[in-house]
Amino acid sequence: MIRRFRTVALAALALLGFTPAPAAHAQGCILCYTSLAAAGSSALHAFQMAMLVLLIPALFLFVGIFVFILRRGAAAEAAQAAEVIEA
């Protein structure tokens, strides 16, 4: 029962994470925007690709820590269940 609740909660959080935040669109730096607009479409494309490249290490770090936490929790639950069975 707890495992199912955890799965549903995790799925809900993941779905919530993919919803767009209206306030996030207003976070652009005006100085960056004006310099990119003056540079042309190729500079804008290069800037967008650079943002994607910088996102990859942060994403791997986040996923790695998340998987570590999940595995650590599963190991703790298994150890606790083994103690209950032995007792």
Backbone torsions as a table, in degrees:
resi	resn	phi	psi	omega
1	MET	NA	-45.1	-179.8
2	ILE	-66.9	-37.8	180.0
3	ARG	-63.8	-40.5	178.7
4	ARG	-66.2	-42.5	177.8
5	PHE	-60.7	-42.0	179.9
6	ARG	-64.1	-39.9	179.3
7	THR	-66.1	-43.0	179.2
8	VAL	-65.5	-42.1	179.3
9	ALA	-64.2	-40.9	178.6
10	LEU	-64.7	-41.6	178.2
11	ALA	-65.5	-39.3	178.9
12	ALA	-65.8	-41.5	177.7
13	LEU	-65.3	-39.2	178.1
14	ALA	-65.0	-41.7	178.1
15	LEU	-65.2	-40.0	177.8
16	LEU	-65.1	-33.9	179.2
17	GLY	-67.8	-24.4	-179.3
18	PHE	-90.2	-4.9	177.9
19	THR	-77.7	138.6	-178.1
20	PRO	-74.2	141.6	176.8
21	ALA	-98.8	121.6	-178.2
22	PRO	-61.1	-33.1	-178.6
23	ALA	-71.9	-20.7	-178.3
24	ALA	-69.7	-24.3	179.9
25	HIS	-71.1	-20.2	-177.9
26	ALA	-93.2	10.0	-175.2
27	GLN	-91.2	7.1	-178.5
28	GLY	-71.4	143.3	177.6
29	CYS	-80.7	125.6	-176.5
30	ILE	-67.3	-32.6	178.5
31	LEU	-67.5	-42.0	177.0
32	CYS	-64.6	-42.2	-178.4
33	TYR	-63.2	-45.8	-178.0
34	THR	-67.2	-38.9	179.3
35	SER	-68.5	-37.2	177.7
36	LEU	-70.8	-36.5	179.2
37	ALA	-66.4	-35.2	179.2
38	ALA	-75.5	-26.2	-176.5
39	ALA	-77.8	-25.4	179.0
40	GLY	111.3	177.1	-174.5
41	SER	-71.8	-30.1	180.0
42	SER	-68.0	-38.0	177.4
43	ALA	-67.8	-38.0	177.8
44	LEU	-64.1	-41.9	178.0
45	HIS	-63.8	-42.4	178.5
46	ALA	-63.5	-38.9	178.3
47	PHE	-64.8	-42.1	179.3
48	GLN	-65.7	-38.8	177.7
49	MET	-67.5	-36.7	177.8
50	ALA	-64.2	-37.4	177.7
51	MET	-64.4	-39.0	177.2
52	LEU	-66.1	-40.4	179.3
53	VAL	-65.0	-38.0	178.5
54	LEU	-73.3	-21.2	179.3
55	LEU	-74.3	-32.0	-173.2
56	ILE	-60.3	-51.0	179.7
57	PRO	-62.9	-37.9	178.9
58	ALA	-65.8	-38.1	179.1
59	LEU	-66.8	-43.7	177.3
60	PHE	-62.9	-39.3	178.3
61	LEU	-63.7	-46.3	178.9
62	PHE	-60.8	-48.4	-178.8
63	VAL	-64.2	-39.7	178.8
64	GLY	-62.0	-44.9	178.9
65	ILE	-66.4	-40.3	179.4
66	PHE	-62.7	-44.8	178.9
67	VAL	-64.8	-40.1	177.7
68	PHE	-59.9	-44.6	179.9
69	ILE	-64.2	-42.4	179.5
70	LEU	-64.2	-43.0	179.7
71	ARG	-66.6	-39.6	179.2
72	ARG	-64.1	-40.7	177.6
73	GLY	-66.1	-39.8	179.0
74	ALA	-66.0	-38.6	178.6
75	ALA	-66.7	-39.2	178.8
76	ALA	-66.3	-40.0	177.9
77	GLU	-65.3	-40.1	179.5
78	ALA	-65.6	-40.0	178.4
79	ALA	-66.2	-39.5	178.9
80	GLN	-66.7	-40.1	178.0
81	ALA	-66.3	-36.3	178.1
82	ALA	-67.0	-36.1	178.1
83	GLU	-67.4	-37.9	-179.5
84	VAL	-67.8	-40.4	-179.4
85	ILE	-66.7	-40.1	-178.9
86	GLU	-70.0	-29.8	-175.4
87	ALA	-78.6	NA	NA
